[in-house]
Amino acid sequence: MGNITKEQIEITKVNTSKIESIDFNNLAFGQVFSDHMLTCDYIDGKWQMPKIEPFASISLMPSAKIFHYGQSIFEGMKAYKDSNDDVFLFRPMENVKRLNISAKRLAIPEIPEDYFMEGLKALLDLEKDWIPTKEGSSLYLRPFVFSTGEGFHASPSNAYKFILACAPSGPYFSGKVKVLIEETYSRSANGGVGYAKAGGNYAGQFYPTQLAKDKGYQQVIWTDDTSHEYIEEAGAMNVFVRINDTLLTSPISERILDGVTRKSILDIAKAEGINTEVRKVKVSELVEAAKNGSLKEIFGAGTAAVISPISGFGFRGEDYEIPEIDNAYATKLKNRIVKIQTNKTDDPFGWRVKV
């Protein structure tokens, strides 16, 4: 099948919308879902035509391979609406490309780019009224793919389903978080699937994160899988460290996700004249900077939260607080990104895409 347009996508609408029952001024993150979703099935060796249908439950056989071998990938995106009622996406092709990088690593057939983008545009045309306009809110978009083929044999599936669902959401985090530097468990390892947005990556984080919560922390900072010498990510986000006036972040690798927000922060920081370094950061360097006062900020970066400041960290039984400062990079960079996303400022990078 050749390239498609959004007009070719079959739409089945709900009989009655539930939008009137939603309090858009008090939205939790990812708890409320819009009326419709985009679906597309991979059958007989090819992706079928995408379609839009009412948001509803899915029926699968107990023998579906997703339950046994975990072929599941996802992305996180947001749609925004400005004061003129125009709808925008932020660097959507980066998400399409990364979804297919994840697909390839998990032996899942890649999604045609036009199926993804034209399907998304058609869905947003239909769900436009579900995009909240309250500051800090957005329509969170969750594209995901999972295996639906049946059988207990340990092999790739022969059938898959791609779904794109929408969740009008408020802010992901409120306030700063305190983290524990993890030295026992690893988020990922060399040769593994750490660079992919595979569902199992996140399942594996829950247990050590709960152990940290039991100790009074909200999240963990992951370290490398062999020596645990270097910091790599913060929870499910990329991590940034400011020492004096230099902003540091780890290089992407087989273990570290190539975050869209991460690369946007680096570009904006450079444009703002902030000195940046992409290099490995030792835990010992972080501790020493905290002790001598040169550690000014730590923050996580990702689609859901954009930027999440970290108020302090624990390491080997010691807690290190990070004092609040004026003109924090986290605040400055987040404001710049959000204003680009919501069409409140110019976009010299060409990231904002009008739907």
Secondary structure as a PSIPRED ss2 file (coil, helix, strand):
# PSIPRED VFORMAT (PSIPRED V4.0)

   1 M C   1.000  0.000  0.000
   2 G C   1.000  0.000  0.000
   3 N C   1.000  0.000  0.000
   4 I C   1.000  0.000  0.000
   5 T C   1.000  0.000  0.000
   6 K H   0.000  1.000  0.000
   7 E H   0.000  1.000  0.000
   8 Q H   0.000  1.000  0.000
   9 I C   1.000  0.000  0.000
  10 E E   0.000  0.000  1.000
  11 I E   0.000  0.000  1.000
  12 T C   1.000  0.000  0.000
  13 K C   1.000  0.000  0.000
  14 V C   1.000  0.000  0.000
  15 N C   1.000  0.000  0.000
  16 T C   1.000  0.000  0.000
  17 S C   1.000  0.000  0.000
  18 K C   1.000  0.000  0.000
  19 I H   0.000  1.000  0.000
  20 E H   0.000  1.000  0.000
  21 S H   0.000  1.000  0.000
  22 I C   1.000  0.000  0.000
  23 D C   1.000  0.000  0.000
  24 F C   1.000  0.000  0.000
  25 N C   1.000  0.000  0.000
  26 N C   1.000  0.000  0.000
  27 L C   1.000  0.000  0.000
  28 A C   1.000  0.000  0.000
  29 F C   1.000  0.000  0.000
  30 G C   1.000  0.000  0.000
  31 Q C   1.000  0.000  0.000
  32 V C   1.000  0.000  0.000
  33 F C   1.000  0.000  0.000
  34 S C   1.000  0.000  0.000
  35 D C   1.000  0.000  0.000
  36 H E   0.000  0.000  1.000
  37 M E   0.000  0.000  1.000
  38 L E   0.000  0.000  1.000
  39 T E   0.000  0.000  1.000
  40 C E   0.000  0.000  1.000
  41 D E   0.000  0.000  1.000
  42 Y E   0.000  0.000  1.000
  43 I E   0.000  0.000  1.000
  44 D C   1.000  0.000  0.000
  45 G C   1.000  0.000  0.000
  46 K E   0.000  0.000  1.000
  47 W E   0.000  0.000  1.000
  48 Q C   1.000  0.000  0.000
  49 M C   1.000  0.000  0.000
  50 P C   1.000  0.000  0.000
  51 K E   0.000  0.000  1.000
  52 I E   0.000  0.000  1.000
  53 E E   0.000  0.000  1.000
  54 P E   0.000  0.000  1.000
  55 F C   1.000  0.000  0.000
  56 A C   1.000  0.000  0.000
  57 S C   1.000  0.000  0.000
  58 I C   1.000  0.000  0.000
  59 S C   1.000  0.000  0.000
  60 L C   1.000  0.000  0.000
  61 M C   1.000  0.000  0.000
  62 P C   1.000  0.000  0.000
  63 S C   1.000  0.000  0.000
  64 A E   0.000  0.000  1.000
  65 K C   1.000  0.000  0.000
  66 I H   0.000  1.000  0.000
  67 F H   0.000  1.000  0.000
  68 H H   0.000  1.000  0.000
  69 Y H   0.000  1.000  0.000
  70 G C   1.000  0.000  0.000
  71 Q C   1.000  0.000  0.000
  72 S E   0.000  0.000  1.000
  73 I E   0.000  0.000  1.000
  74 F E   0.000  0.000  1.000
  75 E C   1.000  0.000  0.000
  76 G C   1.000  0.000  0.000
  77 M E   0.000  0.000  1.000
  78 K E   0.000  0.000  1.000
  79 A E   0.000  0.000  1.000
  80 Y E   0.000  0.000  1.000
  81 K E   0.000  0.000  1.000
  82 D C   1.000  0.000  0.000
  83 S C   1.000  0.000  0.000
  84 N C   1.000  0.000  0.000
  85 D C   1.000  0.000  0.000
  86 D C   1.000  0.000  0.000
  87 V E   0.000  0.000  1.000
  88 F E   0.000  0.000  1.000
  89 L E   0.000  0.000  1.000
  90 F E   0.000  0.000  1.000
  91 R C   1.000  0.000  0.000
  92 P H   0.000  1.000  0.000
  93 M H   0.000  1.000  0.000
  94 E H   0.000  1.000  0.000
  95 N H   0.000  1.000  0.000
  96 V H   0.000  1.000  0.000
  97 K H   0.000  1.000  0.000
  98 R H   0.000  1.000  0.000
  99 L H   0.000  1.000  0.000
 100 N H   0.000  1.000  0.000
 101 I H   0.000  1.000  0.000
 102 S H   0.000  1.000  0.000
 103 A H   0.000  1.000  0.000
 104 K H   0.000  1.000  0.000
 105 R H   0.000  1.000  0.000
 106 L C   1.000  0.000  0.000
 107 A C   1.000  0.000  0.000
 108 I C   1.000  0.000  0.000
 109 P C   1.000  0.000  0.000
 110 E C   1.000  0.000  0.000
 111 I C   1.000  0.000  0.000
 112 P C   1.000  0.000  0.000
 113 E H   0.000  1.000  0.000
 114 D H   0.000  1.000  0.000
 115 Y H   0.000  1.000  0.000
 116 F H   0.000  1.000  0.000
 117 M H   0.000  1.000  0.000
 118 E H   0.000  1.000  0.000
 119 G H   0.000  1.000  0.000
 120 L H   0.000  1.000  0.000
 121 K H   0.000  1.000  0.000
 122 A H   0.000  1.000  0.000
 123 L H   0.000  1.000  0.000
 124 L H   0.000  1.000  0.000
 125 D H   0.000  1.000  0.000
 126 L H   0.000  1.000  0.000
 127 E H   0.000  1.000  0.000
 128 K H   0.000  1.000  0.000
 129 D H   0.000  1.000  0.000
 130 W H   0.000  1.000  0.000
 131 I C   1.000  0.000  0.000
 132 P C   1.000  0.000  0.000
 133 T C   1.000  0.000  0.000
 134 K C   1.000  0.000  0.000
 135 E C   1.000  0.000  0.000
 136 G C   1.000  0.000  0.000
 137 S C   1.000  0.000  0.000
 138 S E   0.000  0.000  1.000
 139 L E   0.000  0.000  1.000
 140 Y E   0.000  0.000  1.000
 141 L E   0.000  0.000  1.000
 142 R E   0.000  0.000  1.000
 143 P E   0.000  0.000  1.000
 144 F E   0.000  0.000  1.000
 145 V E   0.000  0.000  1.000
 146 F E   0.000  0.000  1.000
 147 S E   0.000  0.000  1.000
 148 T C   1.000  0.000  0.000
 149 G C   1.000  0.000  0.000
 150 E E   0.000  0.000  1.000
 151 G C   1.000  0.000  0.000
 152 F C   1.000  0.000  0.000
 153 H C   1.000  0.000  0.000
 154 A C   1.000  0.000  0.000
 155 S C   1.000  0.000  0.000
 156 P C   1.000  0.000  0.000
 157 S C   1.000  0.000  0.000
 158 N C   1.000  0.000  0.000
 159 A C   1.000  0.000  0.000
 160 Y E   0.000  0.000  1.000
 161 K E   0.000  0.000  1.000
 162 F E   0.000  0.000  1.000
 163 I E   0.000  0.000  1.000
 164 L E   0.000  0.000  1.000
 165 A E   0.000  0.000  1.000
 166 C E   0.000  0.000  1.000
 167 A E   0.000  0.000  1.000
 168 P E   0.000  0.000  1.000
 169 S E   0.000  0.000  1.000
 170 G C   1.000  0.000  0.000
 171 P C   1.000  0.000  0.000
 172 Y C   1.000  0.000  0.000
 173 F C   1.000  0.000  0.000
 174 S C   1.000  0.000  0.000
 175 G C   1.000  0.000  0.000
 176 K C   1.000  0.000  0.000
 177 V E   0.000  0.000  1.000
 178 K E   0.000  0.000  1.000
 179 V E   0.000  0.000  1.000
 180 L E   0.000  0.000  1.000
 181 I E   0.000  0.000  1.000
 182 E C   1.000  0.000  0.000
 183 E C   1.000  0.000  0.000
 184 T C   1.000  0.000  0.000
 185 Y C   1.000  0.000  0.000
 186 S C   1.000  0.000  0.000
 187 R C   1.000  0.000  0.000
 188 S C   1.000  0.000  0.000
 189 A C   1.000  0.000  0.000
 190 N C   1.000  0.000  0.000
 191 G C   1.000  0.000  0.000
 192 G C   1.000  0.000  0.000
 193 V C   1.000  0.000  0.000
 194 G C   1.000  0.000  0.000
 195 Y C   1.000  0.000  0.000
 196 A C   1.000  0.000  0.000
 197 K C   1.000  0.000  0.000
 198 A E   0.000  0.000  1.000
 199 G H   0.000  1.000  0.000
 200 G H   0.000  1.000  0.000
 201 N H   0.000  1.000  0.000
 202 Y H   0.000  1.000  0.000
 203 A H   0.000  1.000  0.000
 204 G H   0.000  1.000  0.000
 205 Q H   0.000  1.000  0.000
 206 F H   0.000  1.000  0.000
 207 Y H   0.000  1.000  0.000
 208 P H   0.000  1.000  0.000
 209 T H   0.000  1.000  0.000
 210 Q H   0.000  1.000  0.000
 211 L H   0.000  1.000  0.000
 212 A H   0.000  1.000  0.000
 213 K H   0.000  1.000  0.000
 214 D H   0.000  1.000  0.000
 215 K C   1.000  0.000  0.000
 216 G C   1.000  0.000  0.000
 217 Y C   1.000  0.000  0.000
 218 Q C   1.000  0.000  0.000
 219 Q E   0.000  0.000  1.000
 220 V E   0.000  0.000  1.000
 221 I E   0.000  0.000  1.000
 222 W E   0.000  0.000  1.000
 223 T E   0.000  0.000  1.000
 224 D C   1.000  0.000  0.000
 225 D C   1.000  0.000  0.000
 226 T C   1.000  0.000  0.000
 227 S C   1.000  0.000  0.000
 228 H C   1.000  0.000  0.000
 229 E C   1.000  0.000  0.000
 230 Y E   0.000  0.000  1.000
 231 I E   0.000  0.000  1.000
 232 E E   0.000  0.000  1.000
 233 E E   0.000  0.000  1.000
 234 A E   0.000  0.000  1.000
 235 G C   1.000  0.000  0.000
 236 A C   1.000  0.000  0.000
 237 M E   0.000  0.000  1.000
 238 N E   0.000  0.000  1.000
 239 V E   0.000  0.000  1.000
 240 F E   0.000  0.000  1.000
 241 V E   0.000  0.000  1.000
 242 R E   0.000  0.000  1.000
 243 I E   0.000  0.000  1.000
 244 N C   1.000  0.000  0.000
 245 D C   1.000  0.000  0.000
 246 T E   0.000  0.000  1.000
 247 L E   0.000  0.000  1.000
 248 L E   0.000  0.000  1.000
 249 T E   0.000  0.000  1.000
 250 S C   1.000  0.000  0.000
 251 P C   1.000  0.000  0.000
 252 I C   1.000  0.000  0.000
 253 S C   1.000  0.000  0.000
 254 E C   1.000  0.000  0.000
 255 R C   1.000  0.000  0.000
 256 I C   1.000  0.000  0.000
 257 L C   1.000  0.000  0.000
 258 D C   1.000  0.000  0.000
 259 G C   1.000  0.000  0.000
 260 V H   0.000  1.000  0.000
 261 T H   0.000  1.000  0.000
 262 R H   0.000  1.000  0.000
 263 K H   0.000  1.000  0.000
 264 S H   0.000  1.000  0.000
 265 I H   0.000  1.000  0.000
 266 L H   0.000  1.000  0.000
 267 D H   0.000  1.000  0.000
 268 I H   0.000  1.000  0.000
 269 A H   0.000  1.000  0.000
 270 K H   0.000  1.000  0.000
 271 A H   0.000  1.000  0.000
 272 E C   1.000  0.000  0.000
 273 G C   1.000  0.000  0.000
 274 I C   1.000  0.000  0.000
 275 N E   0.000  0.000  1.000
 276 T E   0.000  0.000  1.000
 277 E E   0.000  0.000  1.000
 278 V E   0.000  0.000  1.000
 279 R C   1.000  0.000  0.000
 280 K C   1.000  0.000  0.000
 281 V E   0.000  0.000  1.000
 282 K E   0.000  0.000  1.000
 283 V H   0.000  1.000  0.000
 284 S H   0.000  1.000  0.000
 285 E H   0.000  1.000  0.000
 286 L H   0.000  1.000  0.000
 287 V H   0.000  1.000  0.000
 288 E H   0.000  1.000  0.000
 289 A H   0.000  1.000  0.000
 290 A H   0.000  1.000  0.000
 291 K H   0.000  1.000  0.000
 292 N H   0.000  1.000  0.000
 293 G C   1.000  0.000  0.000
 294 S C   1.000  0.000  0.000
 295 L E   0.000  0.000  1.000
 296 K E   0.000  0.000  1.000
 297 E E   0.000  0.000  1.000
 298 I E   0.000  0.000  1.000
 299 F E   0.000  0.000  1.000
 300 G E   0.000  0.000  1.000
 301 A E   0.000  0.000  1.000
 302 G E   0.000  0.000  1.000
 303 T C   1.000  0.000  0.000
 304 A C   1.000  0.000  0.000
 305 A C   1.000  0.000  0.000
 306 V E   0.000  0.000  1.000
 307 I E   0.000  0.000  1.000
 308 S E   0.000  0.000  1.000
 309 P E   0.000  0.000  1.000
 310 I E   0.000  0.000  1.000
 311 S E   0.000  0.000  1.000
 312 G E   0.000  0.000  1.000
 313 F E   0.000  0.000  1.000
 314 G E   0.000  0.000  1.000
 315 F E   0.000  0.000  1.000
 316 R C   1.000  0.000  0.000
 317 G C   1.000  0.000  0.000
 318 E E   0.000  0.000  1.000
 319 D E   0.000  0.000  1.000
 320 Y E   0.000  0.000  1.000
 321 E E   0.000  0.000  1.000
 322 I C   1.000  0.000  0.000
 323 P C   1.000  0.000  0.000
 324 E C   1.000  0.000  0.000
 325 I C   1.000  0.000  0.000
 326 D C   1.000  0.000  0.000
 327 N C   1.000  0.000  0.000
 328 A C   1.000  0.000  0.000
 329 Y H   0.000  1.000  0.000
 330 A H   0.000  1.000  0.000
 331 T H   0.000  1.000  0.000
 332 K H   0.000  1.000  0.000
 333 L H   0.000  1.000  0.000
 334 K H   0.000  1.000  0.000
 335 N H   0.000  1.000  0.000
 336 R H   0.000  1.000  0.000
 337 I H   0.000  1.000  0.000
 338 V H   0.000  1.000  0.000
 339 K H   0.000  1.000  0.000
 340 I H   0.000  1.000  0.000
 341 Q H   0.000  1.000  0.000
 342 T C   1.000  0.000  0.000
 343 N C   1.000  0.000  0.000
 344 K C   1.000  0.000  0.000
 345 T C   1.000  0.000  0.000
 346 D C   1.000  0.000  0.000
 347 D C   1.000  0.000  0.000
 348 P C   1.000  0.000  0.000
 349 F C   1.000  0.000  0.000
 350 G C   1.000  0.000  0.000
 351 W C   1.000  0.000  0.000
 352 R E   0.000  0.000  1.000
 353 V E   0.000  0.000  1.000
 354 K E   0.000  0.000  1.000
 355 V C   1.000  0.000  0.000
